[in-house]
Amino acid sequence: MNIFFQRTLQSAVAATLLTFAMPSSSQAVDIVTRRSDNIALRGEITKMDNEQIVLKRTNGQEETVSVADLKSVQFDGEPSALNPARSTERSGALDSALTKMLDIQKNFDGSSAPAKTDLAFIIARIMGKQALTDAAKVPAAIDELNKFRTANRKNFRYLEATLLQASIQAASNQTDEARTLLTEVQNSPVKGFQLEAGVQLGRLLLASGDPAAALTAFKDVADKTTGDPLAKAALYEAMLGKALCQKQQGQLDEAIKTLNDVIAQASESETETLAEAWVRKGDCFRQKNQMKDALMAYLHVDVLYPGEPAQHAEALSRLAQLWGPGGHEDRAVEAQTRLTERYPNSPWAKLPSGG
């Protein structure tokens, strides 16, 4: 057998085997990506509720994923424009992302009810993120999240939506409303979300001026994560809370050490946690009058995590303050310009650039 014929035959066999191995294009393919290991599971979602998603994979094996371990979900039959719009949201261009999502929703003519419901959640989530940097958008965001939660109490996004609404209300000094929502999540059967609610309750205690009680709350969350790989996100958030308490009590070196532990241990997918860790590290350095170190900490957020609007707006504000005294007035102006253009209604945009 000559070498050309042999290679042609091998290629034909390989192509045939690949055809049998690949799922049919007509076969439903949903994609569930886990938060804990960033692995994307492909198959058909056979069950969804406010505790878990069950996916029957293409090899017939069933995978159960806790709602606390969901990074992303893509449904078979969803509009092709939805995934690029998700990327726009992740980039932090929330106005553009919302426009795209609303346009997709308006023109959605598919029959996938789960995809339509999830699109409604994504729109509410984007509005919620906007509200964290723009007080004028708080009422609309809360209304949208309330509407989603009322209509979808058994949906896998329900607890996530409840936590987001609680964080918006807490940031807007609607403490009693936030506490009610957090208590609801703490009473849910999903441990990961129970712990995240505990972290937010700790932050409420800290904001009320009780760092000792807040520290106890954060320690309680951290203790409950021991030995549970699905609770790592809550652990890092509890560590952030601990660092905030240490900072408020003047224990700056201890706070920096705690923040360094978060930065070293959290996975790259925990972008919000990492962004806040760098912002708080910058705050500690500012309090220690180590301005160069502070500037570098805030710069990490600007370069690595521009998709986290609340932390990014704060970091840009601090950079606008620090670049000038460091001999880079042009960079101070550039940071302030981006802050006011991207987050015009953020309280950080209203601070004087040299303040």
ZAPATI-863419 format. One record per atom (N, C-alpha, C): x, y, z; residue in three letters. Coordinates in steps of 0.001 Angstrom, whole numbers, padded with zeros to 6 digits, always signed. Layout:
// ZAPATI-863419
XYZAla...
This chain:
// ZAPATI-863419
+000858-001201+000000Met+000000+000000+000000Met+000885+001239+000000Met+000687+002118-001012Asn+001558+003284-001035Asn+001171+004245+000079Asn+002129+005145+000411Ile+001977+006011+001584Ile+000825+006990+001401Ile+000602+007457+000171Phe-000486+008422-000078Phe-001833+007759+000190Phe-002016+006531-000336Phe-003281+005830-000135Phe-003509+005520+001340Phe-002427+005138+002047Gln-002527+004803+003463Gln-002995+006021+004278Gln-002411+007190+003979Arg-002785+008393+004718Arg-004222+008809+004399Arg-004620+008634+003133Thr-005986+008966+002740Thr-006983+008087+003475Thr-006664+006783+003570Leu-007533+005846+004261Leu-007625+006189+005747Leu-006472+006536+006373Gln-006465+006896+007796Gln-007316+008132+008049Gln-007218+009103+007152Ser-007999+010330+007309Ser-009489+010052+007206Ser-009864+009177+006257Ala-011270+008845+006076Ala-011831+008134+007295Ala-011040+007188+007836Val-011468+006460+009036Val-011624+007409+010213Val-010631+008310+010384Ala-010682+009269+011496Ala-011903+010165+011395Ala-012210+010619+010174Ala-013369+011490+009989Ala-014662+010753+010308Ala-014729+009468+009937Thr-015919+008675+010212Thr-016115+008487+011711Thr-015022+008165+012409Leu-015096+007984+013856Leu-015504+009266+014549Leu-014991+010397+014081Leu-015325+011686+014681Leu-016808+011988+014508Leu-017353+011600+013334Thr-018770+011827+013081Thr-019632+011071+014072Thr-019238+009815+014372Phe-020001+009020+015327Phe-019814+009533+016749Phe-018639+010120+017052Ala-018343+010565+018417Ala-019021+011872+018750Ala-019218+012742+017748Met-019785+014060+017998Met-021300+013962+018124Met-021906+014752+019053Pro-023365+014746+019128Pro-023966+015368+017887Pro-025147+014895+017537Ser-025838+015450+016373Ser-026170+016905+016594Ser-026112+017696+015515Ser-026426+019113+015628Ser-027867+019334+016031Ser-028724+018302+015821Ser-030125+018436+016202Ser-030354+018056+017663Ser-029328+017489+018293Gln-029436+017075+019686Gln-029303+018291+020594Gln-030174+018358+021618Ala-030123+019478+022548Ala-028797+019471+023300Ala-028129+020599+023327Val-026876+020720+024066Val-026950+021956+024957Val-027086+021719+026254Asp-026998+022774+027243Asp-025591+022743+027826Asp-025130+023873+028324Ile-023779+023957+028886Ile-023862+024565+030276Ile-023375+023827+031254Val-023339+024286+032645Val-021879+024338+033082Val-021425+025516+033493Thr-020037+025674+033926Thr-019995+025823+035437Thr-019216+024949+036066Arg-019106+024994+037523Arg-018166+026112+037975Arg-018497+026709+039076Arg-017684+027777+039648Arg-016433+027225+040328Arg-016567+026056+040946Ser-015484+025519+041774Ser-014265+025101+040975Ser-014479+024555+039758Asp-013337+024076+038974Asp-013313+024631+037552Asp-014290+025483+037222Asn-014358+026139+035907Asn-014530+025141+034761Asn-015067+023967+035054Ile-015283+022951+034026Ile-016676+023131+033414Ile-016734+023138+032080Ala-017994+023264+031347Ala-018544+021863+031051Ala-019731+021570+031535Leu-020388+020287+031329Leu-021425+020439+030231Leu-021408+019545+029246Arg-022316+019606+028103Arg-023290+018440+028136Arg-024520+018741+027764Gly-025535+017698+027728Gly-026916+018302+027682Gly-027872+017637+028346Glu-029255+018118+028375Glu-029686+018301+029822Glu-030129+019506+030149Ile-030622+019766+031501Ile-031964+019050+031668Ile-032042+018173+032675Thr-033260+017395+032901Thr-034035+017869+034119Thr-033380+018678+034969Lys-034065+019179+036158Lys-033431+020487+036585Lys-034264+021442+036978Met-033789+022714+037523Met-034722+023137+038647Met-034152+023525+039784Asp-034943+024150+040835Asp-034045+025126+041585Asp-034507+025670+042693Asn-033717+026686+043379Asn-032629+026110+044263Asn-032361+024787+044093Glu-031259+024159+044822Glu-030191+023601+043893Glu-030587+023114+042712Gln-029625+022413+041868Gln-030072+022356+040419Gln-029098+022012+039571Ile-029360+021698+038169Ile-028840+020286+037925Ile-029647+019480+037252Val-029230+018124+036880Val-029050+018092+035371Val-027880+017647+034940Leu-027532+017610+033523Leu-027229+016175+033111Leu-027904+015701+032061Lys-027581+014400+031487Lys-026564+014628+030382Lys-025336+014176+030601Arg-024253+014438+029664Arg-024394+013567+028418Arg-023621+013921+027400Thr-023707+013214+026120Thr-023305+011746+026244Thr-022550+011400+027324Asn-022169+009996+027528Asn-023185+009249+028392Asn-024305+009911+028726Gly-025353+009280+029511Gly-025233+009486+031004Gly-024093+009984+031455Gln-023867+010192+032881Gln-024614+011440+033362Gln-025196+011378+034560Glu-025884+012525+035138Glu-024965+013281+036086Glu-024989+014591+035981Glu-024211+015462+036864Glu-025177+016398+037586Glu-025010+016504+038905Thr-025812+017425+039695Thr-024924+018567+040170Thr-025337+019784+039890Val-024548+020962+040248Val-025377+021842+041172Val-024851+022135+042354Ser-025534+023025+043285Ser-025632+024421+042675Ser-026717+025121+042967Val-026860+026482+042435Val-025774+027408+042984Val-025208+027042+044135Ala-024120+027850+044704Ala-022812+027629+043957Ala-022761+026602+043101Asp-021541+026281+042365Asp-021675+026592+040882Asp-022665+027388+040510Leu-022871+027728+039107Leu-022069+028969+038742Leu-021277+028840+037694Lys-020605+030006+037142Lys-021407+030581+035981Lys-021871+029700+035096Ser-022691+030146+033968Ser-023523+028988+033455Ser-024624+029353+032772Val-025511+028363+032154Val-025889+028869+030770Val-025741+027996+029767Gln-026164+028310+028407Gln-027165+027247+027961Gln-028291+027711+027450Phe-029360+026796+027061Phe-029347+026547+025561Phe-029640+025308+025205Asp-029837+024988+023801Asp-031017+025808+023285Asp-030883+026371+022105Gly-031966+027136+021522Gly-031966+028602+021886Gly-030992+029041+022702Glu-030956+030465+023029Glu-030420+031252+021825Glu-030749+032540+021726Pro-030296+033333+020581Pro-028779+033372+020470Pro-028286+033331+019259Ser-026837+033327+019045Ser-026186+034614+019544Ser-026950+035702+019602Ala-026397+036983+020052Ala-026229+037050+021562Ala-026778+036064+022289Leu-026768+036144+023751Leu-025370+035972+024329Leu-024596+035055+023766Asn-023259+034819+024331Asn-022336+036026+024155Asn-022282+036678+022980Pro-021492+037913+022883Pro-021987+039000+023838Pro-023296+039058+024062Ala-023833+040050+025001Ala-023380+039747+026423Ala-023291+038458+026761Arg-022747+038085+028074Arg-021306+038570+028213Arg-020537+038431+027145Ser-019140+038894+027174Ser-019080+040402+027393Ser-020009+041126+026794Thr-020069+042575+027006Thr-020336+042894+028470Thr-021238+042130+029090Glu-021505+042326+030523Glu-020251+042049+031348Glu-019566+040951+031039Arg-018360+040605+031804Arg-017279+041669+031661Arg-017249+042364+030533Ser-016237+043401+030320Ser-016505+044644+031163Ser-017720+044740+031715Gly-018071+045898+032519Gly-018788+046990+031759Gly-018999+046815+030454Ala-019724+047813+029649Ala-021225+047574+029832Ala-021733+047954+031005Leu-023082+047564+031402Leu-024165+048234+030571Leu-023981+049499+030213Asp-024992+050179+029395Asp-025159+049471+028058Asp-024024+049148+027431Ser-024060+048446+026147Ser-024655+047052+026312Ser-024261+046363+027390Ala-024776+045015+027631Ala-026286+045031+027818Ala-026785+046005+028575Leu-028233+046085+028813Leu-028977+046352+027514Leu-028444+047263+026698Thr-029078+047550+025402Thr-029159+046287+024551Thr-028069+045533+024511Lys-028046+044298+023723Lys-029041+043274+024267Lys-029082+043122+025600Met-029980+042140+026199Met-031442+042494+025962Met-031775+043769+026097Leu-033158+044189+025864Leu-033560+043986+024407Leu-032623+044213+023492Asp-032899+043992+022073Asp-033115+042505+021797Asp-032291+041662+022429Ile-032459+040211+022262Ile-033806+039784+022807Ile-034171+040311+023973Gln-035454+039954+024585Gln-036625+040369+023687Gln-036518+041550+023113Lys-037587+042070+022246Lys-037779+041195+021019Lys-036688+040667+020491Asn-036751+039920+019226Asn-036681+038411+019415Asn-036734+037960+020656Phe-036633+036522+020929Phe-037896+035841+020422Phe-037759+034975+019423Asp-038912+034262+018888Asp-038774+032752+019059Asp-037809+032356+019897Gly-037604+030938+020133Gly-038618+030379+021110Gly-038604+029054+021257Ser-039592+028385+022110Ser-038985+027941+023438Ser-037709+028295+023703Ser-037049+027844+024921Ser-037457+028707+026108Ser-038403+028199+026905Ala-038857+028948+028082Ala-037729+029170+029089Ala-036866+028165+029359Pro-035766+028415+030296Pro-034836+029524+029833Pro-034569+029598+028527Ala-033692+030650+028011Ala-034341+032020+028172Ala-035660+032091+027942Lys-036359+033367+028113Lys-036322+033824+029567Lys-036534+032880+030476Thr-036513+033211+031900Thr-035124+033659+032328Thr-034101+032967+031828Asp-032744+033327+032211Asp-032363+034685+031638Asp-032853+034994+030460Leu-032596+036312+029874Leu-033195+037408+030760Leu-034385+037152+031318Ala-035003+038125+032228Ala-034130+038325+033459Ala-033542+037239+033956Phe-032642+037369+035114Phe-031392+038173+034756Phe-030802+037877+033602Ile-029575+038570+033206Ile-029825+040073+033111Ile-030974+040443+032563Ile-031329+041868+032476Ile-031429+042468+033875Ile-032098+041751+034792Ala-032209+042234+036173Ala-030836+042324+036831Ala-029965+041359+036531Arg-028620+041366+037120Arg-027812+042567+036638Arg-027877+042856+035357Ile-027147+044005+034822Ile-027668+045295+035449Ile-028987+045416+035558Met-029559+046598+036194Met-029106+046708+037650Met-028984+045557+038317Gly-028507+045547+039691Gly-027071+046018+039799Gly-026228+045573+038883Lys-024836+046024+038877Lys-024755+047532+038634Lys-025592+048020+037732Gln-025608+049460+037478Gln-026000+050234+038733Gln-026955+049692+039468Ala-027446+050375+040664Ala-026379+050498+041740Ala-025409+049604+041732Leu-024344+049655+042737Leu-023413+050835+042519Leu-023444+051435+041328Thr-022611+052616+041073Thr-023442+053835+040684Thr-024761+053695+040704Asp-025630+054807+040298Asp-026908+054741+041123Asp-026984+055595+042142Ala-028130+055569+043057Ala-029446+055831+042342Ala-029408+056575+041245Ala-030634+056889+040521Ala-031267+055633+039911Ala-030465+054578+039736Lys-030968+053357+039109Lys-031408+052301+040125Lys-031313+052636+041412Val-031672+051672+042445Val-033145+051266+042380Val-034106+052200+042314Pro-035517+051779+042303Pro-035864+050840+041147Pro-035381+051160+039944Ala-035694+050309+038788Ala-035073+048929+038942Ala-033846+048879+039471Ala-033176+047591+039652Ala-033909+046735+040679Ala-034312+047339+041788Ile-035042+046588+042811Ile-036380+046101+042262Ile-037067+046940+041500Asp-038333+046523+040889Asp-038138+045325+039962Asp-037073+045373+039155Glu-036824+044288+038197Glu-036468+042995+038922Glu-035648+043106+039948Leu-035269+041915+040721Leu-036477+041358+041473Leu-037289+042245+042042Asn-038513+041794+042724Asn-039444+041071+041762Asn-039586+041627+040568Lys-040449+041014+039558Lys-039955+039614+039206Lys-038635+039487+039019Phe-038085+038174+038689Phe-038296+037199+039840Phe-038012+037639+041064Arg-038116+036745+042219Arg-039556+036304+042461Arg-040500+037218+042285Thr-041909+036886+042497Thr-042390+035830+041509Thr-041945+035928+040273Ala-042403+035010+039224Ala-041612+033708+039172Ala-040466+033663+039866Asn-039560+032512+039674Asn-038968+032014+040992Asn-039841+031765+041959Arg-039360+031363+043282Arg-038659+030008+043264Arg-038952+029170+042288Lys-038322+027843+042203Lys-037193+027813+041175Lys-036855+028952+040618Asn-035823+029006+039594Asn-034428+028915+040205Asn-033486+028363+039451Phe-032128+028201+039959Phe-031422+029539+040189Phe-031969+030626+039668Arg-031381+031952+039868Arg-031976+032692+041073Arg-032977+032094+041732Tyr-033732+032818+042751Tyr-032843+033326+043888Tyr-032013+032478+044446Leu-031187+032888+045584Leu-030133+033905+045169Leu-029576+033737+043977Glu-028614+034714+043462Glu-029266+036087+043323Glu-030496+036103+042791Ala-031216+037367+042640Ala-031517+037987+044000Ala-031841+037151+044982Thr-032153+037653+046321Thr-030924+038274+046972Thr-029775+037630+046835Leu-028540+038191+047387Leu-028164+039506+046719Leu-028333+039571+045396Leu-028015+040804+044686Leu-028926+041939+045148Leu-030209+041658+045275Gln-031134+042688+045742Gln-030767+043138+047153Gln-030389+042198+048008Ala-029992+042547+049371Ala-028781+043464+049379Ala-027811+043185+048504Ser-026601+044005+048468Ser-026913+045422+047987Ser-027848+045546+047047Ile-028247+046872+046563Ile-028944+047650+047678Ile-029847+046967+048389Gln-030576+047659+049444Gln-029670+048011+050615Gln-028698+047154+050894Ala-027745+047474+051954Ala-026921+048697+051575Ala-026464+048752+050328Ala-025667+049891+049864Ala-026483+051175+049817Ala-027809+051037+049749Ser-028694+052205+049692Ser-029267+052547+051073Ser-028675+051974+052128Asn-029103+052209+053513Asn-030523+051718+053795Asn-030992+050762+053006Gln-032280+050111+053280Gln-031985+048846+054100Gln-031484+049087+055306Thr-030913+048004+056111Thr-031933+046951+056496Thr-033124+047376+056922Asp-034125+046405+057357Asp-034550+045504+056205Asp-034742+046100+055033Glu-035135+045311+053854Glu-034028+044322+053480Glu-032792+044797+053538Ala-031667+043921+053216Ala-031579+042763+054207Ala-031745+043064+055471Arg-031662+042017+056497Arg-032750+040961+056301Arg-033955+041391+055922Thr-035045+040440+055678Thr-034692+039478+054546Thr-034129+040009+053461Leu-033748+039166+052329Leu-032622+038211+052711Leu-031657+038700+053462Leu-030530+037858+053857Leu-030972+036747+054801Leu-031904+037050+055673Thr-032436+036013+056561Thr-033143+034929+055758Thr-033857+035342+054705Glu-034511+034362+053830Glu-033483+033425+053205Glu-032373+033989+052731Val-031342+033156+052110Val-030679+032251+053145Val-030459+032774+054338Gln-029863+031945+055388Gln-030761+030762+055747Gln-032058+030910+055571Asn-032998+029828+055876Asn-033208+028883+054698Asn-032514+029131+053593Ser-032622+028248+052436Ser-031809+026978+052679Ser-032032+025932+051882Pro-031276+024685+052076Pro-029917+024661+051381Pro-029516+025754+050729Val-028276+025761+049949Val-027154+026373+050783Val-026216+025545+051196Lys-025188+025986+052140Lys-024359+027140+051605Lys-023940+027054+050344Gly-023089+028102+049788Gly-023726+029469+049880Gly-025026+029544+049569Phe-025731+030820+049653Phe-026024+031209+051096Phe-026253+030228+051971Gln-026406+030530+053392Gln-025178+031292+053908Gln-024011+030804+053519Leu-022764+031406+053991Leu-022557+032794+053398Leu-022890+032960+052110Glu-022742+034285+051503Glu-023684+035292+052166Glu-024872+034845+052546Ala-025781+035725+053281Ala-025189+036082+054636Ala-024515+035120+055269Gly-023858+035397+056541Gly-022778+036451+056411Gly-022052+036412+055293Val-021029+037434+055045Val-021669+038810+054924Val-022762+038894+054155Gln-023421+040189+053982Gln-023997+040712+055296Gln-024499+039820+056138Leu-024985+040248+057449Leu-023832+040779+058296Leu-022664+040146+058173Gly-021484+040655+058860Gly-021117+042050+058400Gly-021256+042292+057108Arg-020962+043627+056575Arg-021952+044662+057099Arg-023203+044255+057284Leu-024184+045171+057871Leu-023783+045540+059295Leu-023298+044566+060057Leu-022836+044838+061418Leu-021637+045784+061401Leu-020744+045563+060445Leu-019561+046430+060347Leu-019971+047851+059992Leu-020910+047989+059063Ala-021366+049313+058656Ala-022085+050032+059797Ala-022670+049256+060708Ser-023378+049862+061837Ser-022417+050279+062951Ser-021117+050002+062760Gly-020125+050427+063745Gly-019818+049402+064812Gly-020033+048136+064516Asp-019762+047075+065492Asp-018788+046062+064891Asp-017499+046425+064767Pro-016543+045509+064138Pro-016340+044209+064911Pro-016493+044244+066228Ala-016308+043018+067017Ala-017383+041991+066679Ala-018645+042431+066606Ala-019730+041515+066249Ala-019593+041059+064806Ala-019170+041979+063937Ala-018974+041621+062531Ala-017888+040560+062394Ala-016802+040731+063135Leu-015697+039764+063072Leu-016165+038383+063515Leu-017016+038342+064535Thr-017583+037066+064985Thr-018412+036428+063876Thr-019189+037257+063160Ala-020011+036739+062062Ala-019148+036183+060941Ala-018084+036893+060595Phe-017188+036425+059540Phe-016470+035138+059955Phe-016064+035065+061219Lys-015387+033851+061708Lys-016333+032659+061674Lys-017602+032904+061994Asp-018591+031830+061962Asp-018735+031278+060544Asp-018771+032176+059554Val-018854+031734+058154Val-017612+030943+057773Val-016433+031470+058113Ala-015179+030798+057761Ala-015114+029409+058380Ala-015559+029284+059638Asp-015522+027979+060317Asp-016417+026970+059606Asp-017556+027440+059089Lys-018505+026534+058437Lys-018044+026104+057045Lys-017032+026777+056496Thr-016540+026385+055171Thr-015483+025281+055252Thr-015008+024982+056441Thr-013917+024022+056611Thr-014261+022679+055974Thr-013382+022226+055094Gly-013552+020928+054458Gly-014591+020879+053365Gly-015136+022015+052980Asp-016172+022043+051943Asp-015650+022800+050725Asp-015247+022091+049669Pro-014684+022769+048495Pro-015673+023684+047793Pro-016980+023439+047965Leu-017979+024278+047319Leu-018219+025580+048078Leu-017610+025703+049263Ala-017828+026901+050084Ala-016642+027855+050039Ala-015714+027615+049107Lys-014523+028452+049070Lys-014838+029913+048783Lys-015818+030160+047917Ala-016168+031545+047597Ala-016596+032282+048858Ala-017419+031629+049688Ala-017848+032248+050947Ala-016673+032428+051897Ala-015741+031494+051881Leu-014555+031624+052730Leu-013774+032876+052382Leu-013548+033109+051088Tyr-012771+034284+050686Tyr-013514+035582+051021Tyr-014836+035552+050884Glu-015613+036737+051239Glu-015553+036984+052744Glu-015559+035907+053528Ala-015424+036051+054980Ala-014042+036594+055339Ala-013022+036163+054611Met-011676+036682+054840Met-011604+038167+054506Met-012286+038574+053442Leu-012365+040000+053117Leu-013024+040772+054255Leu-014102+040210+054776Gly-014776+040845+055900Gly-013866+040969+057105Gly-013107+039928+057367Lys-012147+039962+058479Lys-011138+041081+058280Lys-010646+041230+057049Ala-009672+042294+056754Ala-010294+043672+056976Ala-011570+043829+056608Leu-012248+045109+056833Leu-012337+045425+058321Leu-012633+044401+059112Cys-012679+044605+060565Cys-011304+044984+061103Cys-010273+044292+060649Gln-008914+044595+061099Gln-008531+046022+060723Gln-008880+046420+059514Lys-008571+047785+059085Lys-009296+048806+059953Lys-010592+048563+060199Gln-011370+049511+060991Gln-010837+049615+062416Gln-010211+048549+062907Gln-009652+048542+064256Gln-008198+049003+064280Gln-007697+049459+063111Gly-006337+049985+063040Gly-005253+048941+062914Gly-005633+047691+062683Gln-004656+046606+062558Gln-004293+046447+061078Gln-003567+047427+060554Leu-003358+047515+059110Leu-002462+046405+058579Leu-001387+046089+059272Asp-000497+045024+058798Asp-001223+043679+058787Asp-002043+043447+059814Glu-002809+042202+059861Glu-003826+042158+058718Glu-004448+043307+058444Ala-005421+043369+057346Ala-004751+043087+056008Ala-003579+043671+055785Ile-002853+043437+054531Ile-002489+041964+054385Ile-002081+041339+055485Lys-001751+039909+055437Lys-002984+039083+055054Lys-004127+039418+055640Thr-005355+038695+055310Thr-005722+038876+053845Thr-005577+040101+053350Leu-005885+040384+051946Leu-004915+039660+051014Leu-003669+039588+051401Asn-002695+038832+050597Asn-003071+037355+050528Asn-003607+036832+051623Asp-004044+035430+051626Asp-005207+035232+050652Asp-006135+036193+050621Val-007256+036101+049676Val-006735+036117+048243Val-005842+037055+047953Ile-005314+037195+046596Ile-004555+035940+046169Ile-003851+035325+047109Ala-003055+034133+046789Ala-003924+032893+046614Ala-005042+032817+047329Gln-005818+031581+047368Gln-007027+031566+046442Gln-007642+032710+046210Ala-008860+032738+045392Ala-008544+032396+043939Ala-009468+031699+043290Ser-009267+031335+041891Ser-009459+032554+041006Ser-008930+032482+039791Glu-009023+033606+038863Glu-010458+033938+038499Glu-011363+032984+038661Ser-012766+033236+038318Ser-013477+034080+039370Ser-012877+034215+040566Glu-013499+035011+041632Glu-013122+036478+041451Glu-013542+037049+040329Thr-013062+038388+039963Thr-013546+039478+040919Thr-014789+039385+041383Glu-015297+040416+042289Glu-014533+040393+043612Glu-014286+039186+044118Thr-013542+039049+045366Thr-012132+039588+045223Thr-011459+039230+044131Leu-010081+039684+043920Leu-010023+041197+043729Leu-010989+041747+042996Ala-011010+043194+042788Ala-011154+043922+044121Ala-012045+043441+044967Glu-012212+044116+046254Glu-010983+043941+047140Glu-010345+042777+047068Ala-009139+042561+047872Ala-008062+043589+047526Ala-007892+043852+046228Trp-006880+044835+045811Trp-007279+046255+046213Trp-008576+046579+046126Val-009018+047910+046549Val-008758+048103+048042Val-009126+047119+048860Arg-008928+047256+050312Arg-007447+047254+050687Arg-006652+046539+049900Lys-005217+046581+050143Lys-004691+047990+049873Lys-005184+048605+048785Gly-004807+049990+048507Gly-005225+050922+049624Gly-006437+050699+050184Asp-006906+051534+051291Asp-005980+051423+052500Asp-005543+050202+052781Cys-004634+050007+053917Cys-003315+050745+053699Cys-002779+050648+052498Phe-001516+051345+052212Phe-001698+052861+052298Phe-002829+053366+051850Arg-003090+054805+051968Arg-003100+055220+053434Arg-003739+054387+054260Gln-003822+054699+055689Gln-002442+054648+056343Gln-001545+053829+055780Lys-000166+053750+056278Lys+000726+054814+055633Lys+000129+055634+054749Asn+000857+056680+054022Asn+001905+056109+053077Asn+001660+054904+052581Gln+002542+054272+051591Gln+001855+054416+050228Gln+001950+055616+049668Met+001131+055965+048512Met+001518+055232+047243Met+002792+054935+047065Lys+003208+054210+045865Lys+002622+052796+045873Lys+002672+052152+047048Asp+002093+050813+047157Asp+000578+050856+046959Asp-000046+051912+047495Ala-001491+052058+047323Ala-001843+052207+045846Ala-001095+053049+045148Leu-001347+053277+043731Leu-001251+051968+042944Leu-000232+051183+043248Met-000058+049921+042523Met-001210+048952+042807Met-001732+048982+044030Ala-002854+048102+044371Ala-004095+048481+043567Ala-004408+049781+043530Tyr-005575+050231+042762Tyr-005378+049972+041268Tyr-004147+050076+040806Leu-003865+049857+039387Leu-004169+048408+038989Leu-003971+047473+039918His-004324+046080+039647His-005799+045965+039259His-006652+046701+039953Val-008095+046631+039665Val-008386+047212+038293Val-007760+048344+037989Asp-008000+048994+036696Asp-007555+048109+035538Asp-006442+047431+035704Val-005887+046617+034616Val-006556+045243+034519Val-006787+044612+035678Leu-007232+043219+035674Leu-008738+043031+035829Leu-009420+043981+036490Tyr-010824+043732+036829Tyr-011734+044907+036463Tyr-011626+045448+035258Pro-012516+046551+034871Pro-013969+046112+034707Pro-014213+044811+034705Gly-015570+044302+034578Gly-016348+044275+035878Gly-015703+044673+036992Glu-016390+044749+038287Glu-016670+046218+038584Glu-017851+046715+038247Pro-018089+048161+038237Pro-017903+048861+039572Pro-018398+048286+040659Ala-018301+048970+041951Ala-016843+049155+042362Ala-016058+048100+042243Gln-014647+048171+042633Gln-013836+049002+041641Gln-014188+048898+040361His-013444+049638+039344His-013646+051134+039503His-014879+051562+039776Ala-015139+052990+039970Ala-014345+053524+041155Ala-014318+052769+042229Glu-013566+053203+043412Glu-012073+053278+043115Glu-011560+052273+042401Ala-010128+052266+042076Ala-009761+053441+041177Ala-010591+053738+040183Leu-010312+054878+039301Leu-010291+056185+040088Leu-011211+056330+041034Ser-011235+057533+041861Ser-009933+057683+042644Ser-009459+056593+043214Arg-008209+056642+043991Arg-007001+056907+043080Arg-007021+056320+041887Leu-005921+056568+040956Leu-005888+058038+040537Leu-007069+058632+040340Ala-007122+060052+039983Ala-006534+060923+041089Ala-006651+060455+042320Gln-006108+061189+043449Gln-004592+061000+043599Gln-004102+059813+043244Leu-002715+059455+043559Leu-001726+059691+042420Leu-002186+059642+041175Trp-001242+059799+040064Trp-000580+061178+040075Trp-001342+062231+040353Gly-000787+063593+040321Gly+000359+063797+041292Gly+000142+063543+042606Pro+001246+063682+043558Pro+002433+062782+043236Pro+002196+061725+042478Gly+003287+060832+042080Gly+004027+061329+040849Gly+003655+062505+040348Gly+004359+063089+039215Gly+003776+062734+037864Gly+002535+062242+037844His+001909+061836+036578His+000525+062478+036473His+000508+063792+036333Glu-000760+064516+036276Glu-001593+064072+035080Glu-000936+063723+033968Asp-001669+063287+032780Asp-002453+062004+033058Asp-001860+061099+033848Arg-002554+059854+034183Arg-003702+060111+035163Arg-003517+061105+036038Ala-004592+061474+036950Ala-005799+061974+036167Ala-005546+062828+035179Val-006622+063367+034349Val-007295+062243+033564Val-006490+061334+033037Glu-007031+060223+032251Glu-007908+059316+033117Glu-007480+059028+034349Ala-008276+058190+035247Ala-009589+058871+035609Ala-009526+060175+035893Gln-010737+060920+036243Gln-011697+060980+035057Gln-011159+061135+033868Thr-012003+061184+032669Thr-012725+059861+032466Thr-012003+058765+032588Arg-012646+057454+032421Arg-013685+057205+033510Arg-013396+057660+034714Leu-014347+057490+035819Leu-015651+058219+035524Leu-015548+059478+035124Thr-016760+060275+034895Thr-017507+059842+033636Thr-016777+059306+032655Glu-017437+058844+031433Glu-018130+057502+031633Glu-017463+056613+032357Arg-017982+055258+032498Arg-018975+055136+033662Arg-018735+055901+034736Tyr-019599+055829+035921Tyr-020022+057238+036338Tyr-020746+057957+035465Pro-021027+059377+035720Pro-021831+059641+036986Pro-022652+058697+037397Asn-023505+058910+038571Asn-022993+058185+039814Asn-021805+057604+039729Ser-021219+056960+040893Ser-020802+058007+041917Ser-020978+057729+043202Pro-020481+058680+044208Pro-018980+058906+044105Pro-018248+057951+043566Trp-016796+058104+043408Trp-016473+059145+042343Trp-017352+059288+041356Ala-017115+060278+040306Ala-017334+061688+040807Ala-018010+061825+041930Lys-018315+063151+042465Lys-017255+063642+043443Lys-016270+062787+043774Leu-015194+063218+044667Leu-014205+064069+043880Leu-013590+065088+044497Pro-012545+065848+043807Pro-011354+064962+043509Pro-010771+065133+042314Ser-009684+064248+041896Ser-008463+064374+042802Ser-008326+065458+043479Gly-007175+065586+044372Gly-007529+065351+045816Gly-008775+064916+046069Gly-009242+064767+047445Gly-008799+063509+048123Gly
